[in-house]
Amino acid sequence: MDRIVDKIAALGVPGLILVAAMAITGWAGAAAITAGLALLGGPFGMLGGIAVLGILGLISQGLTEYGFEEFFRAVVYELRKQGKSKSDIQKEAG
């Protein structure tokens, strides 16, 4: 088990998310990977799931390097630079 854990840990947060998604599916092996990626990808399927894992990797790296508050503030600042108003950002956030 230690070898497997080391390999998953090397993937970082995306690896943990994929393991959780695979566990939720109730499948095993390649079917679990396929179903887990499709679950993460939503309407975009497995390819969308791979993209989601890549984005999660970028987000987790930013949070690790800069902390939540600074990272969040920088993203909101960038959205404002792109012309989005405060109310537009709030609406998108749900």
C-alpha positions as CSV (number, residue, x, y, z in Angstrom):
1,M,0.0,0.0,0.0
2,D,2.9,2.4,0.7
3,R,4.0,2.3,-2.9
4,I,0.5,3.2,-4.1
5,V,0.1,6.0,-1.6
6,D,3.5,7.4,-2.7
7,K,2.3,7.5,-6.3
8,I,-1.0,9.1,-5.5
9,A,0.7,11.6,-3.2
10,A,3.0,12.6,-6.1
11,L,-0.1,13.7,-8.0
12,G,-1.0,16.0,-5.1
13,V,-4.5,17.4,-4.6
14,P,-5.7,16.3,-8.1
15,G,-4.7,12.8,-7.1
16,L,-6.8,13.0,-4.0
17,I,-9.8,14.3,-5.9
18,L,-9.5,11.6,-8.5
19,V,-9.4,8.9,-5.7
20,A,-12.5,10.4,-4.1
21,A,-14.3,10.5,-7.4
22,M,-13.3,6.9,-8.2
23,A,-14.6,5.8,-4.7
24,I,-17.9,7.5,-5.3
25,T,-18.6,5.6,-8.5
26,G,-18.6,2.2,-6.8
27,W,-16.6,0.6,-9.7
28,A,-13.1,-0.8,-9.6
29,G,-10.1,-0.6,-11.9
30,A,-10.2,1.1,-15.2
31,A,-14.0,1.5,-15.0
32,A,-13.6,3.5,-11.8
33,I,-11.0,5.8,-13.5
34,T,-13.3,6.3,-16.5
35,A,-16.4,6.9,-14.4
36,G,-14.5,9.2,-12.0
37,L,-13.1,11.4,-14.7
38,A,-16.5,11.5,-16.4
39,L,-18.0,12.5,-13.1
40,L,-15.5,15.3,-12.7
41,G,-16.0,16.4,-16.3
42,G,-19.7,16.7,-16.1
43,P,-21.1,17.3,-19.6
44,F,-17.6,17.3,-21.1
45,G,-17.0,13.7,-20.0
46,M,-13.5,12.2,-19.4
47,L,-11.7,15.0,-21.2
48,G,-13.5,17.5,-19.1
49,G,-12.4,15.6,-16.0
50,I,-8.8,15.7,-17.1
51,A,-9.1,19.4,-17.6
52,V,-10.7,19.8,-14.1
53,L,-7.8,18.0,-12.5
54,G,-5.4,20.2,-14.3
55,I,-7.2,23.3,-13.1
56,L,-7.3,22.0,-9.6
57,G,-3.6,21.5,-9.7
58,L,-3.1,25.2,-10.7
59,I,-5.5,26.4,-8.0
60,S,-3.9,24.2,-5.3
61,Q,-0.5,25.5,-6.3
62,G,-1.6,29.1,-6.0
63,L,-3.2,28.5,-2.7
64,T,-0.1,26.8,-1.4
65,E,2.2,29.6,-2.6
66,Y,0.2,32.7,-1.7
67,G,-2.5,31.7,0.8
68,F,-6.3,31.9,0.3
69,E,-6.8,35.6,0.9
70,E,-4.1,36.9,-1.4
71,F,-5.0,34.4,-4.1
72,F,-8.7,35.2,-3.9
73,R,-8.0,38.9,-3.9
74,A,-5.8,38.6,-7.0
75,V,-8.4,36.6,-8.9
76,V,-11.2,39.2,-8.0
77,Y,-8.8,42.0,-9.1
78,E,-8.2,40.3,-12.4
79,L,-12.0,39.8,-13.0
80,R,-12.5,43.5,-12.3
81,K,-9.7,44.4,-14.8
82,Q,-11.6,42.3,-17.3
83,G,-14.6,44.6,-16.9
84,K,-16.8,42.6,-14.6
85,S,-18.6,44.6,-11.9
86,K,-18.9,43.6,-8.3
87,S,-22.5,42.5,-8.8
88,D,-21.5,40.4,-11.9
89,I,-18.9,38.6,-9.9
90,Q,-21.4,38.0,-7.1
91,K,-24.0,36.6,-9.5
92,E,-21.5,34.2,-11.1
93,A,-20.6,33.0,-7.6
94,G,-24.1,32.0,-7.1
